[in-house]
């Protein structure tokens, strides 16, 4: 069993809605021998500085998030892909301590599988930027402005994907066009959506 990291204690103290549940998830994660760290403001359990699983909580549930969950076997059928755009991580959601207690042996096995995946060096094959659809409204702008095309192509692949997902996320053409217009200055500055 690993030792709790005092820098992470605050997370478990502040967890009002899911206090017992996240405490139980912490115990299970520490029993796996992983190192407890604080990353993204949440408990992250690592193996030799590689992220294996995090604990996080939401309004309706708390969860384990396996960083390379897409590579896991999931014999219990409990891993969830949060959205269609999440490529690697997979979640297991909980709404009660009883549920966690019942799943404890399976959760320990899932953590061990995640550790073995990390030790093996396996990587999730991610979609390339070219695999993401370019919304028609943005394609028109790129075709009209070679300077915009050059600026967009100069962005990192992650920034390009961020913009493409943001633009495509709007249901109406009018909204997509508005999003594109607002982002063009940032693209020219070489900035990502959240920079």
N, C-alpha and C positions, 0 to 999 in steps of 0.2 A: 504494500500500500504506500502510495506517495503521501507527502505531507501537504496540507492545505497551504496556500500562499496567502499571507496576511493582506497583501495588496488587493486580493479578490474578495475578501470577507464582506466588504461593503455591499457588494451585489446581492449576497444572500440575506443580509440584514434588511435591505430595502425592498425585497421581494414580498410585498404584502399579499397580493392575490395568490401567488403560487409558492409561498414560503416553504411549506413542507415538501412540495414536489421538487423544487430546485435543490433543496438540501439533500433529498434522496438521490437525485441525479448526480450531484457532486460526489457523494459517497461512492456511487458505482464507478464514476470516472476515476476517482483517486485509487480505488481498489485495483484498477487496471495497470497501475504503475506509471502512468503518464505524468508529465510535469504540468502543474496548474499555473497558467499565466493569465494576465489581463490583456485582451486585445479587442479592439472595437467597442470597449466599454463592457464586455461580457467575459465570463470565464471561458478560457480556451485551453484545451488539453493537448499537449504537444509531445512529440517523440523526436529528440535531437533537433529541436527548433523547427520541426515540420508540424503544421497544424493537423490534428486528427479529427477532433470533435469539439464543438462549442455548445454551451447551454445558453438558451435565450428564452425570453418569455414575451407573450403578447396578451392582448385582452382576453381572447377566447381559449388560449392554451399556452403551455410551455413546451420546449422541445430540445432534443439533441439535433445538431446539424453536423452531419458527417461531410467533411470537405471533399472527399473523393467517393461519395456515396453512389455515384453512377457506376462505379466499378464493383460494388458489393453485390452479393448474390441475393439477399433479401428473401430467405426461405419463409419467413412469417408474413411477407407481403405488407410490411408496415412502413417502408421508406416512401416518402412523398417528394415529388419534384414540385417545388413551390410555385413556379410559373414555367411556361413553355420556354422562356429565355434562359433559365438556369441550366447550365450545361454540366456541371460537376457535382455540386452539393446536393444532398438529399436529407430530408428531415424525418424525424419520428416525433409525432405530437402526442402530448399527454394532457388529460384533464382531471386526473385524480392520483393520489398517492397509491391507492389500491391498484390502479392500472399499472403503475410503474413497478410496484412490488410483484405483481403477477408476471410481468415481463422481464424481471431482473436477470434470470439466467440467459434469456435471449439477448438482452442489451449487452451483457458482458461478452457474449459470443460475437455480437456485431462490432463491439469495440476491438476485440482481438482480431477480427477479420480486417478492420480498418488499419490496425497496426501492421499486420502482415502485408497488406497492399502497399503501405508506405515503405516498409523494409525492402520489398521487392523492386521498388523503383518504378512501378507502373504509373502511367500518367493518363489522364482523361484526354482523349482526342477532341479538341475543341473545334467548333465550326470556324472556318476562316471568314474574314470580313466579306469576301466575295460571295459567300453562301447566304448572306443576309439580303433580303429584298430591299431595293431602293424604291421608296415611294415615288409614284409618277410625278408628283409636284416637285420633288427634289431633283429628279432626273431632268426635268425641263430646265430648272435653274442651272444645273451643271452643264447642260448642253448650250445654254444661252451665254454662260460666262466661263471662258477658259481659266480665268484667274480664280474663280471660285473652285473649279475642279482641281486646279493645282494646289490651292490652299487645303482643300479637303483631303486630297491624296497625301499631303505632307503630314497630316495628323497621324498619331500612333493608331494602330489597328483598334485598340480599345476605345479610343475617343471616337473613331469613325463608327464603330458598332453602337456606342452610346447615342450618337446623333440619329443613326438609322432607326434604332429601337424607339427613341423619343418621337421621331417624326411619324413612324408607322403606328405608334400607339394611339393616335387620334383616329376616331371613327369617321369624321367628316373631312372632306377635302378642304373646306374653308379653315378648319382648325389646323390641319397639317400645314397648309400654306402659311398661316399665322405663325406657327412654331418655327418653320423654316426661316421666315423673314426675321424673326427675333434672334435666331441663332447665327445668321450669316456674319454679323460683325465679330462674334467670338471665333468662328471658323477662320476668318481672315487673320485674327490675332494668334492663331495656333493653339487656342484653348479648347479644352473639352467642355462638355455640357455642365459639369459641376465645378469647373475651375474658377 
